[in-house]
Amino acid sequence: MAQVRFRTAVAPLRRATARSTTPRLPSVDQMVARLEPAEPMHCIRPATLRTTAGRFLDLFGAATDGRGDVLYAVKCNPDPAFLRALYNGGIRHFDCASPAEIRVVRQMFADAQIHYMHPVKNRAAIAKAYNDYAVRDFSLDSMEELEKIAAVTGNATDLGLFIRLAMPKGKAAYDLSGKFGAQFDEAVTLLRRARTVGARVGLCFHVGSQMLEPAAYGRALELAGRVIDAAGVTIDVLDVGGGFPVAYPDMDPPDLTLYMDEIANGIAALNLPSSTRIWCEPGRALVAAGGSVVVQVERRRGSDELFINDGVYGSLSDAGVPGFLFPCRLIRRTDAPLAPFSFWGPTCDSADRMKGPFLLPADVREGDWIEIGQLGAYGATLRTEFNGFDQAHLVEVCDGPLLETAGHAATLSVCAA
């Protein structure tokens, strides 16, 4: 029988239990028929995750002439089943932002390369990462943070120090330019200082989450090149960050290969030493298609409103105020035409609303199950315990993704015919 896990949103991250020995995973529809879940059911697609990871590694390796490292952004989804599938797909580097993320990666993979890429960390977190988990790489965007890292590690001589460079606003679904990043002159000063302290140093940046413009990476690399030239130092690492997008019903990003072409051209223009490593930090691009959630309709009100058992305080946070649309399908055969619907979540809060529109058969009714896709990224990881609606099933399935992204590997169903 396929493995089914049951968890609450506030349960601590821990090692996954023993995996099922069943040679073939079930389908989403089979698990719905078997469990008839009254709570949200998160469906993990290991084959999709492995294939997506392998494709990204191949493309980034080609774009960087074999000197690239792909760091999975763990914050996007730290579930052990996702981490294991990515590892099986070839991922060995992990971008972590907290001691908890570092702990789960180190517990699962002794050979993992962990990089602490949060630019602002407290002293206890730095000490735990360095002393307990053998983390040596740290990002920063201020002289105070550099001095803090040096002090906490006892002026260690084996540090990797990476200056987070401020970015202008661009065409990203989530703008990340306001919180972190050193401006040009400060970045120059920090890079020079880091070169005297760190065993290896570099620059990193983030053009924004769900970046829809490949040229943003070229502009960022040009800016990084000017900082390097002004600092007059040799860098060991240049990290182009994350932001690689995926498709949603209302977003059709450019082919992933166009992003890689922009990175390849930008790197070539910098004439960096051949020993310079090129990093990237994809999150959404690696895991979005690898997860979905099955919800149940608890009430239909009028022609276009559905009350469901998950919402903005659960795994559908991005469908709330951010207004993301997700691919949906009804888990029941019907010939009814598609119609637009909005969702209400299960909590008492009127803000627990997802306007959509979400396209579903017009005859959807109370008791139906709906699968919502592209939720491997920022889905279950954002769940809360608000109002007590914090429980969910987690199952591994054989289905392909509900929506493909241009340039990603074709990840068809591996379910038995």
N, C-alpha and C positions, 0 to 999 in steps of 0.2 A: 504493500500500500504506500502511496506517495506520502512523503513527509509533510505534515501540517504543523506549523508552529503557531502559538497564540501568545500575544504580547500586549502590554499596555504601553501607551506612548511615553510614560515616565519610567519604564523599566530601564535599568542601566545597560549600556552596551556590553555584550559578553560574547564569548566564543559560541559559535553555532554548535548545536548538538550534532550527534552522528548523522551522517547523510543517509538517505534512503538507498537501499541496494537494488531498488526497482530499475530494470534496464531502460525503461522508457518513462518519461514524465507524462502526466495526464494533461489534458487540455483544460482551458478555462471552463468551457461548457461542462466537461465531465466533473470538475470540482464543484461547480455550482449545483449540479444535479445530486452530487454525493453529500454535500454539506448543507445545502439550502441555507446559506449564511444569513443570519439576522444582523451581523456586524459587517463592516466593510471588509472585503477580502483583497489583500494585496497580492498581486500575481507577478512573480519574478521569472524572467526569461533568461536562464543561464546561457543558452546558445546564442541569443541575440547579443548579450553582453560580451561574450568571448569573441564573436565575429567582429563586433564594432571596435573592440580594443585592438584586435589584430590589424584591422584596416587602418585605424588611426596611427598606429605605430609604423606601419609601412609607409604611409603618406608623409608623416613627419620625418621619418628617417631619410626618405628620398629628398625632401625639401632642404635638409640640413647636411647632405652629403655624408650621412652616417654618423654624425656627431651630435645627434639630438637625443634628449631624454624626455619622456612623457610622464609628467607628474599628475596622477589623478587627484583632483580636488575633493578630498574626503567629505567636506561639509555638504556636498551635493547629495550624498546618500552614503551613510556609514554602515548600513546593514551588512552583517558578515557575509550573507549570501551574495550580495553585490560585489563586495571586496574579493571574495573567493573567485567569482566568475571572471572578474577583471584580471586577477592574478593568473588564472588559467589561460587568459587571452594574451598574456605576455607583459602585463604591467608590473614593474618592479619599483617604481618611484611613486611616493605619495606626498602630496601637499597637505599638511595638517595645520589646523588653526587653534588647537587647544590640547592640553594634556590628555583629555579623554580620547580624542581622535588618535593621538600618538599611541596611547596605550593599546587600543584595539588593534591597530595595524601591527605593532610590535608583537603582541600576543599571538596574532595569526601567522605572521611571516617573519621568521628570524632573519632572513636575508634582505628584507625590504630596506630601501633607501628612503629615509624620512626627512622631510624638509619643513621646518617650522616657518611658514611664510605669512604669518600674521605680523604686520608691522609694529603693533603695540602689544606688549606682553607684560604681565606682572613678574616680579622677581621670583616668586615661588614657582611659577610656570616655567621660567627659563631654567631654574635649578633642576626641576624634575626632569625636563626634557634632556638636559645635558648629562646629569648624573645618573638618572635611573634608566633612560632609554637610549643613551648613546647618540642623541641628536647633535649634530655639529653645524648644521646650516640654519641660519636665521635671517629673516628680512627685517628691514628697518627703514624709517624715513625721517629720522631726527638724530641730532648729536646726542640728545639725552638717552635715546634708546641704545645707541652704539655704546655709550659709556656704561649703561646698565648691564648690557650683555657681557661686556668685558669684566665688570666688577663681579657679577654673580658667578662667572666661570673662572674666577681667579686669574684673569688676564691669560686665558688659555691660548696656546699657540697653534691650535688645530681648528680654529673657527672658520666657517664659511659665512661671509657677510655680504648681503645683497641689498642694494639701495633701491627702494621702491620709488619710482619716478612718477611725478604727477602727470596726469593726462588731461587734455582738453575734452569737452563733451563731444560725443559722436552719436551715430545712429544705432544706439543700443537700446534694447527694451528696458534694461535696468542700467541707469547711469551710475557709475562708481567713482566719478571724478571728485566728489566733494569731501570724502572722509580721509583717504590716505594719499600719500605721495609727496615727495620733496620737489619743490620748484627748481628750476634750472640751476641757479647759482648755489643753492643749498645742496643739490645733488652733486655738483662738482666738488664742493668742500667735503661732503661725506665720502665720496668715492676716494678722494686723496687720503683722507684719514683712515678709511677702512683698509686701504692698501698697506698701511704701516702696522696694522693690527692683525688682519685676517690671513690665514693660510691660503685662502682663495677668496676672491671678491668678484662682484658683478653687479649688473643692473637688472631690475625686473620692473614690469609694468602690467597694467590690466586695462584694456581698452573699453571694458564694459561688458555686462552679461547679455547674452543673446545679441551679439553684434551682427548687424545685417549688412555691413559694408566692409568687404575685404581690404580696401585701400586704407582702412584705419590702422592696420598692422604695418603697412609701409610707412605711413606718417610717423607712427610711434618709433619705429626702428630708425628713421632719419633723425628724430629728436634724440634718441639714445646715442646715436653716433656723434652728435654734436656735444653731448655731455662728456662722452669718452675723450673726444679730441681736446675739449677745454680742460679736462682734468689732467691730461697728459700721463695717464697710467694705463698699464696693460690689464685687461680684465680676463678672468678665467671662465666666466659664465655670463650669458645673456639670456634672460628669461622673458619670453614674449607673452607670458600669462595665459589667461583663459579667454572666455567670451565666444568660443566657437558655437554657432547656433544650431538648432534643430528645427524641423518643420512643425508647425501647428496649423489648424484649419485656416487661420487668417494670416499666417506668416509662411512664406515660401522663400527661405534664404538662398543666396547663391550657392552653387555647388562647392562642396568642401575643398575640392582641388584648387579652386580660385584663391582661397585663403592660403593654401600651401604655396601656390605660385607667388603670391604677394610676399610671404615670409622669405621664400627662397631668394627672390630678387632683392629684398631689403637687406638680407644678410650678406649677399654677394657684394652689394655696394659699400659695405663697411670695411671690407678687406681685413677682417679679423684674423689673428693667428690661427693656424689650422688646429691648434690644441684647444681652442675655445669651445666649450660645450654650449649647446643651444637647448634651452628648456622651454617647455610649455606646460600649462596647468588646466587642461580640459576637465570639466565636470559634467555639465549638461549634455555635451556632445557624446560622452561615453555611456551615459546611463539612462537618459530620458526614455529611449525606445525600449529599454529592458524592463520596464515596470508599468503596471496598470493597476487600477483599483475597481473592484466590482461593488456597486452600491445597490441598495434595494429601494424601490419606490414605496413610501409609506402613505402618500396621499397624492391624488391629482386634484388640483383646484382650477376650475375653469378650463379654458382651451389650451393654456400654455405654461402652467406653473406646476412643478413637481416638488414635493417634499421628499428628500432622500436622507439616508442614514450616515452621510458624511458631508463635511462642509468646510468653511474657511478656518475653523478651529481644528480641523483634522487635516486630511491630506490635500484639500482643495484650496489652500490659502491663495495660490496664484490666480484662482478663478474669481476671487473676491475683488478687492479694490484694484489690484493690478489689471484685472480684466482679461486674463489669458483665456483663450478658447482651447478646448481639448477635443480630440476625436472621440466619438462615442458610438456604441452599438448596443442594440437591444438583444439580450440573450433569450430570444424567443423568435420562432419563425413567424413572419407576417408579410403580407403583400401591401400593407398600408404605405402611402407615400410619406416622405420625410416632412417634418414640420419643426419649427423652432420652439424651443422650450427654455425657461429659466429654472434655476434650482433654488430651493431653500434647504439649509442644513438642519441638523437635528436639535441644535441648542435653542434656548429660549431667546437668544439675542436676535433682534431684527437685522443686525448687521451681518448675520450669517446667511448671506444671499449671494448667489452667483448669477449675474444677469444673462450671461451667455451672449448670443443664442447658441444653444446646443441642439444639433439636429438629430432627431429621433423619429421613428415611425409614429404617425399621428394617433395610433390606437394604444399607445403606452398607458399602462394602468397600475393601480395599487397592487403590490406584490411582485411586480416585474423586477428583474435584475438588469442593470445597465453596466457595461464595462466602459471605463474612461481611460484613455491611453495617454502616453507620453508623461507618465507620472513617476518614472524611475528617478527623475530629478526633482528635488524640492517638493516631494509629495509626502510620503510617510515620515520623512525626517523632520517635518514641521508640525507634526501632530502635537496637540496639547491634551491635558486632562480636563479642560473646561466643561462644566456641567456633567461630568462623569462619562462623557462619550469618548473614552480613550482606549477602547479595546478593538483589536483587529486581528483577523486571520492573516497569516503569511504562508503562501504556497508557491512551489516552483512548478512551472508549466512549460509545455512544449511549443506553444503558439509563437508565431512571428509577431512583430510590432503592429499596432493599429495604423501607423502612419510612417512612411519611409522618408528619409531626408536625402536630398541630392548629394551624391559623392560618397555617401556611406555605403558600406558593403550591403548587398542584398541579403536580408536576413529573413528568409522564408520560414514557414512553420516546419518544425522537425517532428510533428505529431505523426504517429503511424496512420497509414491510410485505412 
